[in-house]
Structures are given as C-alpha cells and as structure tokens.
C-alpha cells in the first residue's frame, strides 16, 4: 500500500508522493512551470499530448532531482496517445516503479490515456540494492574519473562525505544538440549549494552529500554507475562490498 498526502483548495488538488518523489497537481489554470518537472493539459478527461489553447485542467508534476523531466514527458505523451514510450533501456528500468505509481495515480484521479496501455513492466533486477554497513564508516574510498579525484567515506545511511582536497571535473557533459545534460545541471547545482567549500576547482572543506549518486554528480557530473567508481585501498568497489543479492 502506498500512502499519499492530498491537499485540496478551491483552485487545485495537490498529491504529495511518498519519500522525495515530488508532487502531482491538478488545477483549472496552468501553474507556474516547475523548476524541475512536467506540465501537460487535460482535455475531456484525457491527458493531452499536444499544446492546446485552452484545457479543462492542467497537470503539473514536480519531479525528484534524480529524475530527468524529458523522459517523464516522453512517457506521459506516449501514454496520453495510447502508445508505448521508447525510453532507453537503463531509463525504462530505473523509472519503472515511479512511472507505474504515476499512471496508477492519474487513473484514480480520473485521467485517461488514449487507450489502455500497460505501465512499464517491472524488472526484478532493474536496480541494485545496497545495504549500509557501519563497519565501512572509517574506510576510505577513492574516485578518479574525468579528471576528478577524491577520497570519500560512507559516513551514514544517507550521508556521503567528500574529503577536503577533492578535485572537481571541469568538462561539462552536453547533449548532441549542444545543451547541457541534466546530470551536468544537477552537478552544477550541488556545487553552487556548497560554493563556500570550493576554491579553484577543489574542495577546501569536507562536503556532506546524501547519496552515492550525488557524489558522482558533484565530482564528475555523474555519467556512470557511481557505486563502481568508489574503490577502496584493496581495489574493492563499494558496490561489491554492500550490494544485496
């Protein structure tokens, strides 16, 4: 069972998803575009895949920072048209649970797709699970990727500590059209959040982040599996030491 928080007022209905998965809002008028999210019109009870001059309601979704809006938009517009979205395999696997929750919620809210389209199939091995191990708290792990170097400790269940002296990658990752990749944008946001601890492309104080994913985004704009990039003095990856079968 999934527990949701629902807020109602005269202008909109807002559903807060569990954890840090964002919000889903239905409103009679378009809300300000979310900083990181998706907005689509609803016409005749159906999610519309195209921009329209007027709509009955507007769906606004604020997304977790680790979710790429372009892929959610692609999925929802395909769902609205009664088609299956062509998502990259790694994105389809990683987003399966989130998109399943989203489409079930939209259906319960009375929003229809073009036709009955099954939600993305859940893959039992879609995402590896890792268990925090207190025995590793004092063990240093090292990163060396794209010009970045760092020593990192897993200091708490939801805390990674990047030690002072880390060198940050400077080459931004871009899309084929020349725009910045989402991972670059998020990495730059993390660096801005910790600007006081960075000078000349290096950290001058310890920095505390929430996850392995954030470590990768912060150090080298996260274009790979960060669990495999964190390696201890004996050559063991953090993935190998903490992965749950």
Buried (B, 14 or more C-beta within 10 A) or exposed (E): EEEEEEEEEEEBBBBBBEEEBBBBBBBEEBBEEBEBBBBBBBBEEBBBBEEEEEBBBBBBBBBEBBBBBEBBBBBBBBBBBBBEBEBEEEBBBBBBBBBBBBBEBBEEBEBBBBEEBEBBEEEEEBEEEBEEEEEBEEBBBEBEBBEBBBBBBBBEEEBBBBBBEBBBBEEEBEEEEEEBBBBBBBBBBBBEEBEEBBEEEBBEEBBBBBBBBBBBBBBBBBBEBBBEBBBBEEEBBBBEBBEEE
